[in-house]
Structures are given as structure tokens and as C-alpha cells.
Amino acid sequence: MADPFPTQWPRPAFQAVAIDDEGQACRDIPESACQEEAGNFFRHVGSLSLSKMADGLIDPKLVLSWLMLTLGAPAALVGLLVPIREAGALLPQLFTAGALRRLPQRKWAWSAGAAVQGLSALAIAFAALTFRGQAAGLAILFALATLALARSVCSVCYKDVLGKTVDKSRRGTATGLAGSIASGVVIVFAGLLASGLVQRFELVVSAIVMAGAAWIAAALLFTTLREARGATEGGRSAIAAAMENLVWLRKDAQLRRFIIVRSLLTATALAPPFMIAAAAGADEVLPLGTLVLASALAGLLSAYVWGRFSDRSSRKVLVYAGLAGGFALTISAMLGLTGLLHPLYALPAMIFIIMIAYQGVRLGRSTHLTDMATAETRAAYTALSNTVVGVVLLAGGLFSVLAAVTGPAVVLLVMAGMAGLASVLTLGLDEVQA
């Protein structure tokens, strides 16, 4: 693939977008990588924009849930979408980090993972056009599981590649800018869904096909990244690497606190289905377009801001994101208990706020983990953190049991407490951007 970002072209744009002080030098990448940073910055933005756009178009919490219900898949299968997508993308990482460590250039693993995600998305679209009922549900879940496993590879590699190619003062800006660009595309999709101008089933399937194409394009673009060969020590067997990674929980108190904070902040990811369930008139037709629009607008308006803020203090981003999440969940619970969380009015507003908090959590924890780790520990820290949080997300299925006993509003109150506690614990994290 031809290089879309020659070395000289992006420098003025890079200075305008990512550098506050034009004379600021690179702080934690070598001079050779610093010379290539401008082009690599935009390669990251382009690849990540395509990947995040695909994520928004194929959102399991909203889009795939609606699709499977429309196809007549059993509710029990629909309930597996979010656990498979979230836990499947995180749990394998403890066991794959060692093997990926053998690769001196991990951009190839990320590109392969993105390509498999694209093919999996195309398989979901094929299943939607070919099957109905239980067969459709099983086929979609299988394709989604494959997508999640491929995503786990990308997740292990991405922070490592980002840490080698973009300076720590600009990593949050790159991921935040990508999030805003992707959100703009998803907003167009949501607007079409809400307008009713296009038949909804055809639009959803077309969006999933577009997601597949976006992942494949991201894979091709990422291969042009100018990544220096890195260390390959530690690339042993999966079990040996996993056991070695677990040692870091005992050695590094900051890592332990970070993982606890991140685990508590999973409330912002798990909350939307319970917010929908708590809405008054939840038996009405789900306003898919309105909810996707609220989610995408939140990403567009907040991702770049959170990213820039993360480059200054990812710790403070996590504090404020936790507070915002706790506020949205508390209000949602109160409105749910009083019957005022209407799905067409109050619910989109609360989804908007919780997704702003969710964007802050994603960008804050990604930037914090990348900057707190060294080149030697970054892959291990990423894999360990993601695996532990994957277990937490899998255990999040217990919230469904609690909701069945006490109602979804009580679950939202518990999640609000989790987000608030996370903000308090985050105060004990170091300022890793200093």
C-alpha cells in the first residue's frame, strides 16, 4: 500500500493539532522515532478512526441487539452479546501477550487482528441476510466471538505500538481525535436511523458491511506505520508468560490500584442496558436511532477534549469521568424509581451523559496505562489489566440476577456507588504525565 503520509507533508498539521509549544521535543521516544512522529501520528488517527467507526456501527449493546431481536433470535442468545464482545476481547490477553512479545514489530499483529474483525463483521451481515431465529443468533454470536478474539490481539499490541511511535505528551490527543472523527460518522448513521427515510433492517445490515470494510482499511493503513524493531524478550509459552504477568500484581502497587479503579469504572460500560430497562414505558419499541445518536454525539463532543486532557493528567480524567458516571447513574436510578425515565426524552439525555463518562474512562485509562508502564512492561501491564477487567465484566452478568430480584434502578444505584468509589481511589494514583 502506498504511504498516505510522506514524512514532510503532515508536519504543519501535526503542530496545529497535537503540539501546544512548537518547539516541544519528544520526551520518551528515541530521536529516530521522533523524526517519524508526525506521519505516524496521523496513521494512528486514521487507523483508529476507522476502527472506532466500525465499533460504533456494530455496537452490540444497541445495534446487534436490535438486529438479533428483529431476526427472531431467542432472548437468551441476545443476552450473550455484550458478555461475549467485552469479555472475549479481554480475557485471552493474559495468555497471548507472551506470544505477541516475540514480534519485533507488533503493527503486523494489530493489522491482522483488524482484518479478522472486518471479516467477522462481514460474516455477521451474511448471517443476517441468510438465517432467521436461533440459527441467525448462533451464527452472529460465533462471528462476534471471533471478532472479540481478534480485538484482544489488537488491544495487546496497540498501546505498545503507540508508546513506541508517538510521544507521551500526544498519545491522548491521537486517540481522542480518532474518537471524535469516528463519532461524526456514527452520528450520520444514527440520524438516518432516526429519520425513517431508509428501511431500518437494510440500513443496519449496510452499516455492518461498512464496519467490515472500515476494519480492513484500518488494517492496510496500519501496515504503513513506521515502527522500529523492538525488544522480544519474554516471548515464552502462554502459561509461563501469564504466570510472569501475574507477578506484577504483587510488585506494583500503582498497577493494583489502577486495575481496581478500572474494574469499578466498568459500571459506565455495563449500565446502558439497565438504564433502558429502568425507563418508564420500557415495553415500547426501542428508539434505536435516538439512543445511537445520543451515544455518538457524546463521543463527538467529548473524545477529543478528554484526549487532550489525558495528555496533561490522565489521573484527573478518570476522577472526573467517574464523577460524571456516578451522577448520570444516580439520576437515572431516581428517575426510574419515580417513573420519569421516559425512553424518548429523559433516557437519551442520561445515555448522553453516561457515554461522555464512558469516553473519559476509555481515554483516561488507556493513556494512563500507556504512560505509567515502561517499554519493557507495557505489553504485560496491558494484558494483565485487560484480563482482570475481562473477568470483572464476565461477572457483571450477576447484575442481571440482581435486577431480576430488586429491579434495574437498584442496580443503577450500585453502579453509581462503584463509579463514585473509583473517583476516590483514583486520587491515590500517580501523575504519570509529569
Phi, psi and chi 1 to 4 in degrees:
 res  aa     phi    psi   chi1   chi2   chi3   chi4
   1 MET       -  133.7  180.0  178.2  178.9      -
   2 ALA   -63.9  143.7      -      -      -      -
   3 ASP   -69.7  116.8 -171.6  -10.2      -      -
   4 PRO   -77.8  -12.1   29.4  -33.4      -      -
   5 PHE  -130.5   81.1  -59.4  116.8      -      -
   6 PRO   -57.0  156.6  -22.1   32.3      -      -
   7 THR   -55.9  -41.7  -59.2      -      -      -
   8 GLN   -79.7  -33.2  -60.7  -57.5  -41.6      -
   9 TRP   -58.1  -48.4  174.5   83.2      -      -
  10 PRO   -83.3   -0.6   28.5  -27.2      -      -
  11 ARG   -58.5  -49.4  176.3   60.7   57.3  178.9
  12 PRO   -62.1  -42.2  -22.7   34.5      -      -
  13 ALA   -64.4  -39.0      -      -      -      -
  14 PHE   -62.0  -43.5  176.8   58.7      -      -
  15 GLN   -65.4  -36.4  -69.9  174.8  -19.4      -
  16 ALA   -70.8  -37.6      -      -      -      -
  17 VAL   -88.1  -39.5  170.3      -      -      -
  18 ALA  -117.2  -12.6      -      -      -      -
  19 ILE  -118.1  121.9  -59.5 -179.5      -      -
  20 ASP   -76.8  -41.9  -65.9  -37.1      -      -
  21 ASP  -111.4  114.0  177.5    2.2      -      -
  22 GLU   -58.0  -25.0 -170.3  170.0  -41.1      -
  23 GLY   -92.7    4.3      -      -      -      -
  24 GLN   -64.8  129.8 -178.5  174.6  -13.7      -
  25 ALA   -93.2  166.4      -      -      -      -
  26 CYS   -70.6  141.8  -63.8      -      -      -
  27 ARG  -104.1  -31.1  -70.9 -170.1  -76.3  173.9
  28 ASP  -139.5   19.5   74.1  -25.1      -      -
  29 ILE  -124.6  150.7   58.0  175.1      -      -
  30 PRO   -66.6  164.9   21.1  -31.1      -      -
  31 GLU   -59.1  -38.5  179.4   61.4   26.9      -
  32 SER   -61.6  -41.0   57.9      -      -      -
  33 ALA   -71.2  -33.0      -      -      -      -
  34 CYS   -63.6  -37.1 -165.8      -      -      -
  35 GLN   -64.5  -29.6  -68.1  -62.6  -40.2      -
  36 GLU   -97.2    2.4  -57.2  -72.7   -7.3      -
  37 GLU   -63.8  -39.3 -172.6 -172.9   14.1      -
  38 ALA   -59.7  -50.6      -      -      -      -
  39 GLY   -64.3  -41.7      -      -      -      -
  40 ASN   -64.8  -36.0  -79.2  -21.9      -      -
  41 PHE   -56.0  -47.7  176.6   88.9      -      -
  42 PHE   -75.7  -25.7  -74.0  106.7      -      -
  43 ARG   -65.8  -41.2  -68.4 -178.2 -173.3   94.1
  44 HIS   -62.5  -47.3  -82.1  -73.7      -      -
  45 VAL   -60.0  -44.9  170.5      -      -      -
  46 GLY   -64.3  -48.8      -      -      -      -
  47 SER   -64.7  -44.1  -59.6      -      -      -
  48 LEU   -70.9  -33.2 -154.7   56.1      -      -
  49 SER   -60.9  -46.3  -65.4      -      -      -
  50 LEU   -63.4  -42.3  -70.9  164.4      -      -
  51 SER   -66.3  -44.7  178.8      -      -      -
  52 LYS   -67.7  -35.6  -73.3  178.2  176.3  -68.9
  53 MET   -60.8  -44.3  179.8 -169.7   79.2      -
  54 ALA   -61.1  -41.6      -      -      -      -
  55 ASP   -57.0  -43.8  -81.9  -26.4      -      -
  56 GLY   -67.8  -36.0      -      -      -      -
  57 LEU   -73.3  -21.5  -66.3  175.5      -      -
  58 ILE  -116.8   19.3 -154.8  170.0      -      -
  59 ASP   -45.7  113.5 -178.1    8.4      -      -
  60 PRO   -64.4  -32.4  -21.6   33.5      -      -
  61 LYS   -65.5  -30.5  -68.0 -172.0  -71.4  -68.7
  62 LEU  -120.6  -60.3  -62.7  174.2      -      -
  63 VAL   -68.6  -52.7  177.2      -      -      -
  64 LEU   -69.3  -33.1  -69.2 -172.6      -      -
  65 SER   -61.2  -46.9  -65.3      -      -      -
  66 TRP   -61.0  -43.8  178.8   89.9      -      -
  67 LEU   -61.7  -46.6  178.7   62.8      -      -
  68 MET   -65.9  -38.0  -76.0 -179.0   61.6      -
  69 LEU   -65.4  -39.8  -70.7  171.5      -      -
  70 THR   -63.3  -35.2  -60.2      -      -      -
  71 LEU   -80.2   -3.0  -66.7  170.4      -      -
  72 GLY    82.1   22.0      -      -      -      -
  73 ALA   -71.4  147.3      -      -      -      -
  74 PRO   -60.0  145.6  -21.9   32.3      -      -
  75 ALA   -59.2  -32.7      -      -      -      -
  76 ALA   -62.2  -36.5      -      -      -      -
  77 LEU   -72.5  -39.1  -65.3 -176.5      -      -
  78 VAL   -59.9  -37.2  177.3      -      -      -
  79 GLY   -66.8  -13.5      -      -      -      -
  80 LEU   -88.7   -8.4  -66.2  175.1      -      -
  81 LEU   -59.0  -55.3  -78.8  167.2      -      -
  82 VAL   -67.2  -45.3  174.2      -      -      -
  83 PRO   -59.0  -41.2  -26.8   36.4      -      -
  84 ILE   -64.8  -45.4  -74.6  176.4      -      -
  85 ARG   -65.9  -46.2  162.2   64.1  178.3   76.7
  86 GLU   -78.7  -52.8  -61.8  -65.0  -22.7      -
  87 ALA   -69.4  -36.5      -      -      -      -
  88 GLY   -64.1  -27.5      -      -      -      -
  89 ALA   -83.0  -13.9      -      -      -      -
  90 LEU  -113.3  -44.6  -64.1  176.6      -      -
  91 LEU   -58.3  -39.4  -77.1  174.2      -      -
  92 PRO   -69.8  -11.1  -16.4   30.8      -      -
  93 GLN   -68.6  -31.2  -65.9 -174.5   22.1      -
  94 LEU   -60.8  -29.3 -173.3   63.6      -      -
  95 PHE   -98.3  -12.8  -58.9   96.7      -      -
  96 THR  -100.5  -17.2   58.0      -      -      -
  97 ALA   -60.1  -39.4      -      -      -      -
  98 GLY   -63.2  -44.0      -      -      -      -
  99 ALA   -66.5  -40.6      -      -      -      -
 100 LEU   -67.7  -25.2  -66.5  170.6      -      -
 101 ARG   -64.9  -22.3 -174.3   71.2  179.8  165.6
 102 ARG   -69.1  -17.3  -63.0 -169.6 -174.4  102.0
 103 LEU   -84.8  120.3  -59.3  174.4      -      -
 104 PRO   -69.4  -25.5   23.8  -33.2      -      -
 105 GLN  -125.0  107.4  -71.2 -177.9  -51.7      -
 106 ARG   -86.1   -1.5  -77.6  130.8 -149.3  168.2
 107 LYS   -62.0  -29.4   69.1  176.7 -176.1  178.3
 108 TRP   -69.4  -36.9  -59.0  109.3      -      -
 109 ALA   -68.1  -41.9      -      -      -      -
 110 TRP   -60.8  -44.5 -167.4   96.1      -      -
 111 SER   -62.8  -41.2  -63.6      -      -      -
 112 ALA   -64.5  -42.6      -      -      -      -
 113 GLY   -62.3  -41.1      -      -      -      -
 114 ALA   -64.7  -40.3      -      -      -      -
 115 ALA   -63.7  -40.9      -      -      -      -
 116 VAL   -66.7  -37.3  171.2      -      -      -
 117 GLN   -60.4  -40.8  -72.9 -177.0   81.4      -
 118 GLY   -62.4  -44.7      -      -      -      -
 119 LEU   -65.6  -35.6  -65.9  174.1      -      -
 120 SER   -66.4  -39.5  -61.0      -      -      -
 121 ALA   -63.0  -41.6      -      -      -      -
 122 LEU   -63.4  -34.7  -64.9  177.7      -      -
 123 ALA   -66.5  -36.4      -      -      -      -
 124 ILE   -63.6  -43.4  -70.1  174.2      -      -
 125 ALA   -62.7  -41.0      -      -      -      -
 126 PHE   -62.4  -42.6  176.7   79.1      -      -
 127 ALA   -62.6  -39.2      -      -      -      -
 128 ALA   -65.5  -32.0      -      -      -      -
 129 LEU   -85.9  -14.5  -66.0  172.4      -      -
 130 THR  -110.4  -38.0  -52.5      -      -      -
 131 PHE  -113.6  166.3  -56.1  114.2      -      -
 132 ARG  -139.0  161.2  -69.5  -67.3 -177.4  -86.4
 133 GLY    63.8 -140.6      -      -      -      -
 134 GLN   -62.1  -37.9 -179.0  173.6  -40.9      -
 135 ALA   -60.6  -42.3      -      -      -      -
 136 ALA   -63.7  -43.6      -      -      -      -
 137 GLY   -61.4  -45.9      -      -      -      -
 138 LEU   -65.4  -40.8  -69.0  172.6      -      -
 139 ALA   -64.8  -42.2      -      -      -      -
 140 ILE   -66.2  -41.7  -70.1  173.3      -      -
 141 LEU   -63.9  -39.6  -72.1  178.4      -      -
 142 PHE   -64.3  -44.7  179.3   79.5      -      -
 143 ALA   -64.7  -38.8      -      -      -      -
 144 LEU   -66.8  -37.4 -176.3   64.3      -      -
 145 ALA   -63.0  -40.8      -      -      -      -
 146 THR   -63.6  -42.5  -55.8      -      -      -
 147 LEU   -60.3  -42.8 -173.3  153.3      -      -
 148 ALA   -65.1  -40.9      -      -      -      -
 149 LEU   -63.4  -41.9  -70.8  172.3      -      -
 150 ALA   -64.5  -37.1      -      -      -      -
 151 ARG   -65.1  -33.0 -176.4 -179.8  178.3   82.9
 152 SER   -63.0  -36.4   72.7      -      -      -
 153 VAL   -64.7  -45.6  172.1      -      -      -
 154 CYS   -59.6  -40.9  -67.5      -      -      -
 155 SER   -65.1  -41.1 -176.6      -      -      -
 156 VAL   -63.2  -41.1  168.2      -      -      -
 157 CYS   -81.4  -31.9  -63.6      -      -      -
 158 TYR   -63.0  -49.0 -174.0   74.2      -      -
 159 LYS   -63.0  -33.5  -67.2 -179.9 -177.8   66.8
 160 ASP   -65.9  -46.3 -159.6   34.6      -      -
 161 VAL   -66.0  -43.1  176.9      -      -      -
 162 LEU   -60.0  -42.4 -179.0   65.5      -      -
 163 GLY   -65.8  -25.3      -      -      -      -
 164 LYS   -86.6  -21.7  -69.8  168.1   61.9 -178.6
 165 THR  -117.0  -17.0   54.2      -      -      -
 166 VAL  -129.6  134.3  176.2      -      -      -
 167 ASP   -65.2  152.4 -170.6   68.1      -      -
 168 LYS   -62.3  -22.6   70.1 -173.8  -59.3 -177.3
 169 SER   -77.9   -5.4   63.6      -      -      -
 170 ARG  -131.1    4.9  -65.0  177.9  -84.3  -85.4
 171 ARG   -69.5  -43.8  -68.1  166.3 -169.7  157.3
 172 GLY   -62.7  -35.2      -      -      -      -
 173 THR   -63.1  -42.3  -58.5      -      -      -
 174 ALA   -62.3  -48.7      -      -      -      -
 175 THR   -70.6  -35.7   54.2      -      -      -
 176 GLY   -67.3  -42.6      -      -      -      -
 177 LEU   -62.6  -41.1  179.5   58.1      -      -
 178 ALA   -61.9  -41.2      -      -      -      -
 179 GLY   -62.3  -39.5      -      -      -      -
 180 SER   -68.3  -42.2  -67.1      -      -      -
 181 ILE   -61.8  -46.0  -67.0  171.3      -      -
 182 ALA   -62.6  -39.6      -      -      -      -
 183 SER   -62.9  -34.7  -64.8      -      -      -
 184 GLY   -59.8  -41.5      -      -      -      -
 185 VAL   -67.0  -42.7  176.0      -      -      -
 186 VAL   -66.0  -30.8  178.1      -      -      -
 187 ILE   -63.5  -40.4  -76.1  172.3      -      -
 188 VAL   -61.0  -43.8  174.7      -      -      -
 189 PHE   -60.9  -45.7  168.6   56.4      -      -
 190 ALA   -64.1  -39.2      -      -      -      -
 191 GLY   -62.2  -39.6      -      -      -      -
 192 LEU   -66.2  -39.8  -71.7  172.4      -      -
 193 LEU   -61.2  -44.1  -81.4  173.2      -      -
 194 ALA   -72.9  -27.8      -      -      -      -
 195 SER   -72.8  -29.6   70.6      -      -      -
 196 GLY    76.4    8.4      -      -      -      -
 197 LEU   -74.0  -23.5  -64.3  175.4      -      -
 198 VAL  -119.8  139.9 -176.4      -      -      -
 199 GLN   -57.7  126.9 -156.0  -82.5  -25.5      -
 200 ARG   -63.3  -44.4 -173.0  172.0  -67.9 -179.1
 201 PHE   -60.8  -46.1  178.9   80.4      -      -
 202 GLU   -63.5  -38.2  -66.0  175.7   -4.3      -
 203 LEU   -66.4  -43.1  178.7   59.2      -      -
 204 VAL   -64.4  -44.8  167.7      -      -      -
 205 VAL   -64.4  -41.1  173.0      -      -      -
 206 SER   -62.2  -38.9  -62.8      -      -      -
 207 ALA   -64.7  -37.3      -      -      -      -
 208 ILE   -67.4  -38.5  -65.7  171.9      -      -
 209 VAL   -62.8  -42.2  171.7      -      -      -
 210 MET   -62.2  -37.9 -175.9 -177.5  -62.6      -
 211 ALA   -61.5  -43.4      -      -      -      -
 212 GLY   -60.3  -43.7      -      -      -      -
 213 ALA   -65.4  -37.2      -      -      -      -
 214 ALA   -64.6  -42.1      -      -      -      -
 215 TRP   -63.8  -40.5  -95.9  -48.4      -      -
 216 ILE   -66.2  -40.5  -67.4  171.5      -      -
 217 ALA   -63.5  -39.3      -      -      -      -
 218 ALA   -62.4  -40.3      -      -      -      -
 219 ALA   -61.0  -43.2      -      -      -      -
 220 LEU   -66.5  -42.9  -67.1  172.9      -      -
 221 LEU   -64.8  -39.5  176.6   57.8      -      -
 222 PHE   -65.5  -26.5 -151.2   73.2      -      -
 223 THR   -66.2  -20.2   62.6      -      -      -
 224 THR   -83.6   -3.3   69.1      -      -      -
 225 LEU   -60.8  136.3 -162.9   74.4      -      -
 226 ARG   -93.0   87.6  -65.2  178.5  178.9  176.0
 227 GLU  -106.7  124.9  177.2 -165.0    5.7      -
 228 ALA   -70.6  152.1      -      -      -      -
 229 ARG   -65.8  137.3  -64.6  172.2   66.4   86.8
 230 GLY  -117.3 -177.0      -      -      -      -
 231 ALA   -67.5  146.0      -      -      -      -
 232 THR  -120.2   10.8   58.8      -      -      -
 233 GLU   -64.3  147.5  -68.7   80.7    5.1      -
 234 GLY    92.1    0.6      -      -      -      -
 235 GLY   -82.4   66.0      -      -      -      -
 236 ARG   -99.0 -162.5  -54.7 -159.9  -52.6  -84.4
 237 SER   -63.7  159.4   69.4      -      -      -
 238 ALA   -60.6  -45.7      -      -      -      -
 239 ILE   -66.8  -43.0  -61.8  -60.2      -      -
 240 ALA   -63.0  -42.4      -      -      -      -
 241 ALA   -64.5  -38.7      -      -      -      -
 242 ALA   -64.3  -44.0      -      -      -      -
 243 MET   -65.0  -38.1  -67.3  -57.0  102.0      -
 244 GLU   -65.1  -40.0 -179.6  177.7  -42.3      -
 245 ASN   -62.4  -38.5  -72.5  -15.9      -      -
 246 LEU   -62.6  -26.4  -74.7  172.4      -      -
 247 VAL   -60.5  -29.3  170.6      -      -      -
 248 TRP   -64.2  -25.6  -71.0  110.9      -      -
 249 LEU   -63.0  -33.7  -76.0  176.7      -      -
 250 ARG   -81.6  -35.0  176.7  175.5   56.8   81.9
 251 LYS   -78.9  -35.8  -71.4 -176.8  175.7 -179.5
 252 ASP  -115.9  104.2 -166.9  -28.7      -      -
 253 ALA   -66.2  -33.8      -      -      -      -
 254 GLN   -66.1  -37.8  -79.1  -71.6  -60.0      -
 255 LEU   -65.1  -42.2  178.1   63.0      -      -
 256 ARG   -59.7  -46.6  -72.0 -161.7  -56.2  -88.0
 257 ARG   -64.2  -41.3  179.9  175.2  -73.4  -98.0
 258 PHE   -60.4  -43.7  171.1   79.1      -      -
 259 ILE   -66.2  -38.2  -69.9  175.8      -      -
 260 ILE   -63.0  -45.2  -67.8  170.7      -      -
 261 VAL   -60.4  -47.9  166.2      -      -      -
 262 ARG   -63.1  -37.4 -173.9  180.0  168.1 -171.8
 263 SER   -64.2  -43.0  -62.7      -      -      -
 264 LEU   -64.7  -34.9  -69.6  168.8      -      -
 265 LEU   -77.3   -2.4  -71.8  173.8      -      -
 266 THR   -62.9  -13.9   58.0      -      -      -
 267 ALA   -55.9  -35.0      -      -      -      -
 268 THR   -69.6  -25.0   60.3      -      -      -
 269 ALA   -85.7  -35.3      -      -      -      -
 270 LEU   -82.8  -17.6  -65.9  168.8      -      -
 271 ALA   -69.8  -39.2      -      -      -      -
 272 PRO   -50.8  -44.8  -31.8   38.4      -      -
 273 PRO   -60.9  -35.0  -23.9   35.3      -      -
 274 PHE   -74.4  -30.8  -63.0  100.1      -      -
 275 MET   -65.4  -40.5  -64.5  168.5   70.9      -
 276 ILE   -65.0  -43.4  -67.1  169.8      -      -
 277 ALA   -64.2  -32.4      -      -      -      -
 278 ALA   -79.7  -11.9      -      -      -      -
 279 ALA   -67.3  140.4      -      -      -      -
 280 ALA   -63.6  136.5      -      -      -      -
 281 GLY    74.1   30.6      -      -      -      -
 282 ALA   -64.7  -11.9      -      -      -      -
 283 ASP   -81.7   -4.3   56.1  -24.7      -      -
 284 GLU   -73.9  169.8  -60.5  174.3   10.9      -
 285 VAL   -64.8  130.6  175.3      -      -      -
 286 LEU   -61.9  124.2  177.1   68.8      -      -
 287 PRO   -76.6   74.1   28.9  -33.7      -      -
 288 LEU   -55.9  -47.9  178.6   61.0      -      -
 289 GLY   -61.4  -42.3      -      -      -      -
 290 THR   -65.3  -41.8  -56.1      -      -      -
 291 LEU   -70.8  -41.1  -63.2 -179.1      -      -
 292 VAL   -64.1  -38.4  173.0      -      -      -
 293 LEU   -63.8  -43.7 -179.2   60.6      -      -
 294 ALA   -61.1  -42.6      -      -      -      -
 295 SER   -65.0  -44.0  176.4      -      -      -
 296 ALA   -68.8  -39.6      -      -      -      -
 297 LEU   -61.6  -39.4  -80.6  172.3      -      -
 298 ALA   -60.8  -42.4      -      -      -      -
 299 GLY   -66.0  -42.3      -      -      -      -
 300 LEU   -62.8  -43.3  177.5   65.8      -      -
 301 LEU   -80.5  -22.0  -63.4  174.8      -      -
 302 SER  -114.2  -25.5   68.1      -      -      -
 303 ALA   -61.5  -48.2      -      -      -      -
 304 TYR   -65.5  -40.2 -178.3   72.9      -      -
 305 VAL   -63.9  -47.5  176.3      -      -      -
 306 TRP   -59.3  -40.5  -78.2  128.6      -      -
 307 GLY   -62.6  -45.7      -      -      -      -
 308 ARG   -63.8  -40.9  -66.5  -72.6  -79.8  177.7
 309 PHE   -63.5  -38.0 -167.9    6.2      -      -
 310 SER   -62.7  -33.5  -67.8      -      -      -
 311 ASP   -67.3  -19.9  -75.1  -24.6      -      -
 312 ARG   -95.1  -41.8  -68.9  160.8  175.5   77.8
 313 SER  -161.2   93.2  175.8      -      -      -
 314 SER   -65.1  -28.1   54.3      -      -      -
 315 ARG   -60.8  -47.8  170.1  179.4  167.8  -89.4
 316 LYS   -66.9  -34.0  -69.6 -179.7 -179.3  177.0
 317 VAL   -59.6  -44.2  165.8      -      -      -
 318 LEU   -65.8  -36.8  -68.1  173.4      -      -
 319 VAL   -61.8  -50.8  170.8      -      -      -
 320 TYR   -70.0  -35.5  -66.1  140.0      -      -
 321 ALA   -65.0  -40.4      -      -      -      -
 322 GLY   -63.2  -41.7      -      -      -      -
 323 LEU   -64.5  -42.3  -68.3  174.5      -      -
 324 ALA   -64.1  -41.6      -      -      -      -
 325 GLY   -64.1  -43.7      -      -      -      -
 326 GLY   -61.6  -39.4      -      -      -      -
 327 PHE   -62.4  -49.7  170.0   79.1      -      -
 328 ALA   -61.9  -40.1      -      -      -      -
 329 LEU   -71.8  -37.7  -67.9  169.3      -      -
 330 THR   -64.9  -46.5  -59.8      -      -      -
 331 ILE   -63.4  -41.1  -61.7  -60.0      -      -
 332 SER   -61.3  -42.2  -64.0      -      -      -
 333 ALA   -63.5  -44.8      -      -      -      -
 334 MET   -65.0  -42.4  -66.0  172.8   61.9      -
 335 LEU   -66.5  -35.7  -68.2  176.0      -      -
 336 GLY   -65.8  -40.7      -      -      -      -
 337 LEU   -67.6  -28.4  -71.2  170.1      -      -
 338 THR   -98.1    2.8   56.2      -      -      -
 339 GLY    74.9   21.3      -      -      -      -
 340 LEU  -107.2    3.6  -62.2  176.7      -      -
 341 LEU   -87.4   69.4 -169.6   63.9      -      -
 342 HIS   -71.1  137.1 -165.0  -81.0      -      -
 343 PRO   -66.0  -20.2   21.3  -33.0      -      -
 344 LEU   -97.5  -11.3  -65.7  177.2      -      -
 345 TYR  -127.3  -75.8  -53.0  109.7      -      -
 346 ALA   -66.9  -38.1      -      -      -      -
 347 LEU   -60.6  -48.9  178.0   60.4      -      -
 348 PRO   -57.9  -36.1  -26.3   35.9      -      -
 349 ALA   -64.4  -43.1      -      -      -      -
 350 MET   -69.7  -36.7  -68.5  -59.7  102.3      -
 351 ILE   -61.1  -40.0  -70.2  -70.5      -      -
 352 PHE   -58.9  -46.7  176.6   77.1      -      -
 353 ILE   -69.5  -43.1  -62.7  173.6      -      -
 354 ILE   -66.7  -31.2 -163.8   66.9      -      -
 355 MET   -75.4  -29.1  -68.5  -49.6  -64.3      -
 356 ILE   -62.5  -45.2  -73.9  178.8      -      -
 357 ALA   -61.9  -42.2      -      -      -      -
 358 TYR   -61.5  -42.2  175.3   65.4      -      -
 359 GLN   -61.3  -41.3  -71.2  -69.2  -23.7      -
 360 GLY   -63.1  -40.4      -      -      -      -
 361 VAL   -62.6  -47.6  170.5      -      -      -
 362 ARG   -60.6  -49.0  -69.9 -172.1   66.1 -176.8
 363 LEU   -73.4  -39.3  -72.8  162.9      -      -
 364 GLY   -65.4  -46.8      -      -      -      -
 365 ARG   -71.4  -34.6   52.6   94.2  169.4  164.0
 366 SER   -64.8  -47.9  176.7      -      -      -
 367 THR   -66.3  -40.7  -55.8      -      -      -
 368 HIS   -63.8  -45.0 -164.6   87.5      -      -
 369 LEU   -66.0  -41.4 -179.0   60.7      -      -
 370 THR   -61.8  -41.0  -58.2      -      -      -
 371 ASP   -83.5  -25.6  -71.1   -7.4      -      -
 372 MET   -78.6  -24.9   74.3 -179.7  -74.7      -
 373 ALA   -88.2  161.9      -      -      -      -
 374 THR   -97.5  173.1   65.0      -      -      -
 375 ALA   -59.4  -31.5      -      -      -      -
 376 GLU   -79.4  -28.3  -69.2   72.7   27.1      -
 377 THR  -105.9   -7.4   62.3      -      -      -
 378 ARG   -60.2  -47.4 -168.6  171.2  -74.4  125.4
 379 ALA   -64.2  -41.3      -      -      -      -
 380 ALA   -66.7  -43.9      -      -      -      -
 381 TYR   -61.0  -43.2  -83.6   25.3      -      -
 382 THR   -61.8  -47.7  -60.7      -      -      -
 383 ALA   -63.9  -44.2      -      -      -      -
 384 LEU   -65.5  -47.2  179.3   57.8      -      -
 385 SER   -60.5  -46.3  171.6      -      -      -
 386 ASN   -66.4  -35.6  -73.5  -15.9      -      -
 387 THR   -69.3  -44.9  -58.3      -      -      -
 388 VAL   -61.4  -44.3  173.0      -      -      -
 389 VAL   -66.9  -32.1  173.2      -      -      -
 390 GLY   -60.9  -41.3      -      -      -      -
 391 VAL   -62.8  -41.7  173.5      -      -      -
 392 VAL   -61.8  -43.7  172.1      -      -      -
 393 LEU   -64.0  -38.1  -74.1  165.8      -      -
 394 LEU   -64.7  -40.9 -159.3   59.3      -      -
 395 ALA   -67.9  -17.4      -      -      -      -
 396 GLY   -60.7  -14.8      -      -      -      -
 397 GLY   -61.4  -21.5      -      -      -      -
 398 LEU   -65.9  -22.7  -64.3  174.9      -      -
 399 PHE   -62.8  -29.6  -77.8  121.9      -      -
 400 SER   -66.4  -37.8  -64.2      -      -      -
 401 VAL   -65.3  -44.6  178.3      -      -      -
 402 LEU   -61.6  -40.4  179.5   61.3      -      -
 403 ALA   -64.1  -36.7      -      -      -      -
 404 ALA   -66.7  -29.4      -      -      -      -
 405 VAL   -87.9  -43.8  175.8      -      -      -
 406 THR  -110.5  -16.3   65.2      -      -      -
 407 GLY   101.4  153.2      -      -      -      -
 408 PRO   -66.3  -27.7   21.8  -32.4      -      -
 409 ALA   -63.4  -36.7      -      -      -      -
 410 VAL   -66.0  -40.0  173.7      -      -      -
 411 VAL   -59.2  -42.8  172.3      -      -      -
 412 LEU   -63.4  -36.2  -66.1  177.9      -      -
 413 LEU   -65.6  -40.5  -74.0  174.3      -      -
 414 VAL   -62.4  -43.7  173.0      -      -      -
 415 MET   -65.6  -35.6  -70.0 -178.6  172.2      -
 416 ALA   -61.4  -40.8      -      -      -      -
 417 GLY   -63.4  -38.3      -      -      -      -
 418 MET   -61.3  -46.0  -68.8  170.0   60.0      -
 419 ALA   -64.9  -41.0      -      -      -      -
 420 GLY   -65.2  -42.2      -      -      -      -
 421 LEU   -63.5  -38.5  178.2   58.5      -      -
 422 ALA   -59.9  -40.9      -      -      -      -
 423 SER   -61.4  -40.3  -67.4      -      -      -
 424 VAL   -65.9  -46.4  173.6      -      -      -
 425 LEU   -66.4  -29.6  -67.1  177.5      -      -
 426 THR   -63.2  -26.6  -59.1      -      -      -
 427 LEU   -60.6  -21.1  -63.6  174.2      -      -
 428 GLY   -87.8   -0.7      -      -      -      -
 429 LEU   -80.3  151.3  -69.3  175.2      -      -
 430 ASP   -74.4  155.6  -67.1  -22.2      -      -
 431 GLU   -82.6   96.1  -72.2  -77.1    4.4      -
 432 VAL   -82.1   -9.7  -65.2      -      -      -
 433 GLN   -86.8   -5.4  -78.7   76.2   36.8      -
 434 ALA   -66.8      -      -      -      -      -
